[in-house]
C-alpha cells in the first residue's frame, strides 16, 4: 500500500502538468477507488447493471479529464472521487427510474436508503434531493454526509478531507442525519 504523502506528491505533480505522475498514480489509487465503488454498490439493487469496476472506470475517467482541479492531497482526491461516484449513481438511478416510468417521491429514512430493495433508484434519488437541500442550508454538513454515507469514509477520514476535528465531524454527522431523515420523511409524505 502506498503512503499518503506519495499519493499527495504525485497528485500535485500531475496538477503541475507531469504526465508521468499520472501513470505512477493510477495503480496507487485504484484499490481505494475500488473500495469506494464497492461501498456504493452494496447499496444498489441486486440486479443493478452497473458494476463496481465500471463505476471506478467512469469516475476515474471523469477525474483525469478535470483539468481545473488543484489537488491538495490524497484526502482531497478521494473526497472528490466519492462525490463523482455519487453523481454517477444518482444520474444512473434517475435514468433507470424514468425508463421504468417510476415517478413521484418515496417515504424513506436515511438508514433505509442503505438497504437494497426494488425501489433503490427512488431511494438514492430521495437521499440525493434531501442532501441538495441540506447543502443549500449548510454545505459542510452536506459534505460530511456525502463522504460518510456515499463515500463510506470513517469519521477520521472525513475529518482529514475536510480539515476538521473528528469531534466536529461526528457532531455534524449526527445533526445532518437527523435533518435528512426529517426532510426525506416530509418530502415522502407530499
C-alpha positions as CSV (number, residue, x, y, z in Angstrom):
1,X,0.0,0.0,0.0
2,X,1.3,3.5,-0.8
3,X,2.0,6.2,1.6
4,X,-0.4,9.1,1.7
5,X,2.5,11.5,1.1
6,X,3.5,9.6,-2.0
7,X,0.0,9.9,-3.4
8,X,-0.2,13.6,-2.5
9,X,3.2,14.3,-4.2
10,X,2.1,12.5,-7.4
11,X,-1.3,14.4,-7.4
12,X,0.5,17.7,-7.0
13,X,3.0,16.8,-9.7
14,X,0.1,15.8,-12.0
15,X,-1.6,19.1,-11.3
16,X,1.5,20.8,-12.3
17,X,1.5,19.0,-15.7
18,X,3.7,16.0,-15.1
19,X,2.1,13.2,-17.2
20,X,4.4,10.5,-15.8
21,X,3.0,11.3,-12.4
22,X,-0.5,10.3,-13.6
23,X,0.9,6.9,-14.8
24,X,2.5,6.3,-11.4
25,X,-0.6,7.5,-9.6
26,X,-3.1,5.2,-11.3
27,X,-2.1,1.9,-9.7
28,X,-1.7,3.6,-6.3
29,X,-5.3,4.9,-6.2
30,X,-7.0,2.1,-8.0
31,X,-7.5,-0.1,-4.9
32,X,-9.0,2.7,-2.8
33,X,-11.3,3.7,-5.7
34,X,-12.5,0.1,-5.9
35,X,-13.2,0.1,-2.2
36,X,-15.3,3.3,-2.6
37,X,-17.2,1.8,-5.6
38,X,-17.9,-1.5,-3.7
39,X,-19.2,0.6,-0.8
40,X,-21.6,2.4,-3.2
41,X,-22.6,-0.8,-5.0
42,X,-23.6,-2.6,-1.8
43,X,-26.5,0.0,-1.5
44,X,-27.7,-0.8,-5.0
45,X,-30.3,-3.4,-6.0
46,X,-29.0,-6.9,-6.7
47,X,-29.9,-6.8,-10.4
48,X,-28.1,-3.4,-10.9
49,X,-26.4,-3.4,-14.3
50,X,-23.6,-1.0,-13.3
51,X,-20.8,-2.9,-11.7
52,X,-18.1,-1.6,-9.3
53,X,-15.4,-1.8,-11.9
54,X,-17.5,0.3,-14.4
55,X,-18.2,2.8,-11.7
56,X,-14.4,3.1,-10.9
57,X,-13.6,3.4,-14.6
58,X,-16.3,6.1,-15.2
59,X,-15.3,8.1,-12.1
60,X,-11.6,7.8,-12.9
61,X,-12.1,9.0,-16.5
62,X,-14.0,12.0,-15.2
63,X,-11.4,12.8,-12.6
64,X,-8.5,12.7,-15.0
65,X,-10.4,14.9,-17.5
66,X,-11.0,17.5,-14.8
67,X,-8.1,19.9,-15.6
68,X,-9.1,22.8,-13.4
69,X,-8.6,21.0,-10.1
70,X,-5.6,21.8,-8.0
71,X,-5.3,18.6,-5.9
72,X,-4.4,19.4,-2.3
73,X,-3.7,15.9,-1.1
74,X,-4.8,12.3,-1.1
75,X,-7.8,13.0,1.0
76,X,-9.0,15.8,-1.3
77,X,-8.7,13.4,-4.3
78,X,-10.7,10.6,-2.7
79,X,-13.3,13.1,-1.4
80,X,-13.9,14.3,-4.9
81,X,-13.9,10.7,-6.2
82,X,-16.6,9.9,-3.7
83,X,-18.7,12.9,-4.9
84,X,-18.1,11.8,-8.5
85,X,-19.3,8.3,-7.8
86,X,-22.4,9.6,-6.1
87,X,-23.2,11.8,-9.1
88,X,-22.8,8.9,-11.5
89,X,-25.1,6.6,-9.4
90,X,-27.7,9.3,-9.0
91,X,-27.7,10.0,-12.7
92,X,-27.9,6.3,-13.4
93,X,-30.8,6.0,-10.9
94,X,-32.7,8.9,-12.5
95,X,-32.3,7.4,-16.0
96,X,-33.4,4.0,-14.6
97,X,-36.5,5.4,-12.9
98,X,-37.5,7.4,-15.9
99,X,-37.0,4.4,-18.2
100,X,-39.3,2.4,-16.0
101,X,-41.9,5.1,-15.7
102,X,-41.5,5.5,-12.0
103,X,-42.4,8.9,-10.7
104,X,-43.1,10.7,-7.5
105,X,-41.3,10.7,-4.2
106,X,-40.8,7.8,-1.8
107,X,-41.1,7.8,2.0
108,X,-37.7,6.5,3.2
109,X,-35.4,7.0,6.1
110,X,-31.7,7.6,5.6
111,X,-30.9,4.2,7.1
112,X,-33.5,2.6,4.8
113,X,-31.8,4.1,1.8
114,X,-28.8,1.9,2.6
115,X,-30.9,-1.3,2.3
116,X,-31.1,-3.0,-1.0
117,X,-34.7,-3.0,-2.4
118,X,-36.7,-2.9,-5.6
119,X,-37.1,0.9,-5.2
120,X,-33.4,1.5,-4.9
121,X,-33.4,4.1,-7.6
122,X,-36.1,6.1,-5.8
123,X,-34.2,5.8,-2.5
124,X,-31.0,7.1,-4.0
125,X,-32.8,10.0,-5.6
126,X,-34.7,10.8,-2.4
127,X,-31.5,10.9,-0.4
128,X,-29.8,12.9,-3.1
129,X,-32.6,15.5,-3.2
130,X,-32.6,15.9,0.6
131,X,-28.8,16.2,0.5
132,X,-29.1,19.0,-2.1
133,X,-31.5,20.8,0.3
134,X,-29.1,20.4,3.2
135,X,-26.2,21.7,1.1
136,X,-28.2,24.9,0.5
137,X,-28.6,25.3,4.3
138,X,-25.2,24.0,5.4
139,X,-22.6,22.9,2.8
140,X,-20.2,21.5,5.4
141,X,-22.8,19.1,6.9
142,X,-23.8,18.0,3.4
143,X,-20.2,17.3,2.5
144,X,-19.9,15.2,5.7
145,X,-22.9,13.1,4.7
146,X,-21.6,12.7,1.2
147,X,-18.3,11.4,2.4
148,X,-19.6,9.2,5.2
149,X,-22.9,7.8,3.6
150,X,-22.0,7.8,-0.1
151,X,-18.2,7.5,0.2
152,X,-18.0,5.1,3.1
153,X,-15.4,7.1,4.8
154,X,-14.7,6.9,8.5
155,X,-15.1,9.9,10.9
156,X,-11.3,10.3,10.8
157,X,-11.0,10.1,7.0
158,X,-13.8,12.6,6.7
159,X,-12.1,14.9,9.2
160,X,-8.9,14.7,7.2
161,X,-10.6,15.5,3.9
162,X,-12.5,18.5,5.3
163,X,-9.7,19.6,7.7
164,X,-11.9,19.4,10.7
165,X,-11.6,17.7,14.1
166,X,-13.1,14.2,14.4
167,X,-15.4,15.6,17.1
168,X,-16.8,18.3,14.8
169,X,-17.4,15.7,12.1
170,X,-19.2,13.4,14.5
171,X,-21.4,16.2,15.8
172,X,-22.2,17.5,12.3
173,X,-22.8,13.9,11.1
174,X,-25.3,13.3,13.8
175,X,-27.1,16.6,13.2
176,X,-27.1,16.1,9.4
177,X,-28.6,12.5,9.7
178,X,-31.5,13.8,11.8
179,X,-32.0,16.7,9.5
180,X,-32.1,14.5,6.4
181,X,-34.4,12.0,8.0
182,X,-36.8,14.7,8.8
183,X,-36.6,16.2,5.2
184,X,-36.9,12.8,3.5
185,X,-39.9,11.8,5.5
186,X,-41.5,15.2,5.0
187,X,-41.0,15.1,1.2
188,X,-42.2,11.5,1.1
189,X,-45.5,12.4,2.6
190,X,-46.2,15.2,0.0
